[in-house]
Amino acid sequence: MAFATRQFVRALSSSASQAKRVAIKHVTVIGGGLMGAGIAQTAAATGHTVVLVDQTEDILKNSRKGIEDSLKKLVKKKFAEKPEAGAQFIQKTLNNFTTCTDPASVVHSTDLVIEAIVENLTVKNELFRTLDKFAPEHTIFASNTSSLPITEFANATTRQDRFGGLHFFNPVPLMKLVEVVRTPMTSQATADSLTDFVKELGKHPVACQDTPGFIVNRLLVPYLMEAVRLHERGHASKEDIDVAMKLGASYPMGPFELLDYVGLDTSKYIIDGWFELDPENPLFAPSPLLNSLVEEKKLGRKTGEGFYKYK
């Protein structure tokens, strides 16, 4: 059964026909990890008022330090011959940025909520369900998920027409692409508002329906998994597969190098989720080798060993 038909789509709220294009000026980012902090930094650097939210002050302290360090690196390249302008850029960005541990207390004045927390459907739904009670009617909700269905999140709220996906790529300040994801209920005004916002960030938006993996991961993850299966069948070594794709297709990394870079647990999580949604699709079939490596805690570069060993 197709992805869309597997999801429960509630009737649109009565305000659906009244949805208007929103000029996004105030942004609330939920989640102070790499992605959330990167999104917050990029929005603040482009003149938006940003509140970054996470559970503890310690997490937010680390997030702020990460943003400051990232800005300093960016300034060294962008303002190499204008140090004073670089210092002003950093200060202006930080002036647009605050932190908070209570999301309900800050969403009352926000135009856009971007969620970038743990990839857990239940946790995300509970967050959106709670914030929906406090955010103004015009506020748009968006998720930065890379693998979970946006429609499921929208159905946890009363603003299905004002809900979409904004899938950024890591590292956010440097990567130009953002996937703007529409559910069957997302209004045109909401899609336009999100697209305008992405352009204001200096990014390139691409539009996509709410399908597993959207565009990039839908093409990338099956490619990576097929490389693993090719190796599992004994048809080629992982080393030769990597070399073949780098020299034959001009890819900067081979599939096994990329899997180790991304994290084998992350790739397993994505493919397992897709397999649960559509077990008849051979592209989504799990890999015994990948499962074995994850079970052994060999997750790639971050643990020192995955398909390859790292010092």
Salt bridges, closest charged atoms under 4 A:
GLU68 OE2 - ARG64 NE 3.39
ASP69 OD2 - LYS65 NZ 2.93
ASP111 OD1 - HIS138 NE2 2.79
GLU115 OE2 - LYS124 NZ 2.20
GLU119 OE1 - LYS124 NZ 3.11
GLU126 OE1 - ARG129 NH1 3.05
ASP132 OD1 - ARG159 NE 2.62
ASP161 OD1 - ARG162 NE 3.12
GLU179 OE1 - HIS167 ND1 2.70
ASP192 OD2 - ARG21 NH1 3.67
ASP196 OD2 - ARG21 NH2 2.87
GLU200 OE1 - HIS48 NE2 2.96
GLU226 OE1 - ARG229 NH1 3.34
GLU226 OE2 - ARG233 NH2 3.43
GLU239 OE2 - LYS238 NZ 3.45
GLU257 OE2 - LYS246 NZ 3.04
ASP265 OD1 - LYS302 NZ 2.90
ASP272 OD2 - LYS268 NZ 2.70
GLU296 OE1 - LYS298 NZ 3.24
GLU305 OE2 - LYS298 NZ 3.58
